[in-house]
Amino acid sequence: MDFSFEGTGGCRVATGIGGLDIQLGGGVPAGTTILVLAEPGANGDLFARQFVQGGLFNNEDVYYFSSEHPVQEIISDMQDMKLDIRKYIDNGSLEFIDAYSPRFYNVLPKEFTSTISAKDFLKKGTDSMNMLKGTVVQKRVNRYRGVIDSISYFLRSYPLNNVVEAIEIMSSVGKATGAIQLILMTSGMHDTITENNLKHICDGVIELRLREHGSEIERTIMIRKMRGMLVPNRTIPFSVTAKGIELETTTRVL
């Protein structure tokens, strides 16, 4: 596993996001649970896919819990990044947990559900919160990282206390195993109290923002906090390229 050392006796794990690891001095502390608040259109999904790719390239196992998108759609998007995703699925280093299809199994036309696996068919009556908790506490032999895409579904469907408890379980398991885990959340969809609760219990908070700058749209990242670290005291512009999200590593004078 690729660790970068910060010079204070600790170690950091590379996220796989171009430029972000540089801003963080090599990555994030092992065992960190990160909340990514992304405005619609700010490429939170791309951020998550690069995070997955970073783990696979770092010889980690990866789980991807999807409650907002069909798994096949995510696989196709990753293939667009020229990632040989099937290889990682077949060798067991990448696992998708589909909490999306079982939600709609009884309402979708049969042609859309005919390809659902027997495993996912058995989940069609399973409570999504129990699936989430079962995923984060699952015993894993190798070093790993995980993605929850997204917690906004759970905040729309369950009481806040239940969601907070699930994240606390996820965080405690991550600290015990050294896993870094990413939680996607849609910015602006939930009230301030809800956002602040999740910002408080997560070790790291990263915000992806959009703003109009003249005739262009400017995308920026703000690292609001990261456990045990001093974070940049400014927003950082980023661009979306064929390689994914890339942060600017020099300071612009505006």
Secondary structure, DSSP 8 states (H G I E B T S, - for coil): --EEE-SSS-EEE----BTHHHHTTSSEETT-EEEEEE-TTS-HHHHHHHHHHHHHHTT-EEEEEESSS-HHHHHHHHHHTT--HHHHHHTTSEEEEE-SHHHHTTTS-HHHHTT--HHHHHTTTS-HHHHHHHHHH---SS-EEEEEE-HHHHHHHS-HHHHHHHHHHHHHHHHHHT-EEEEEEETTSS-HHHHHHHHHHSSEEEEEEEEEETTEEEEEEEEEEETTS---SS-EEEEEETTEEEE--S----
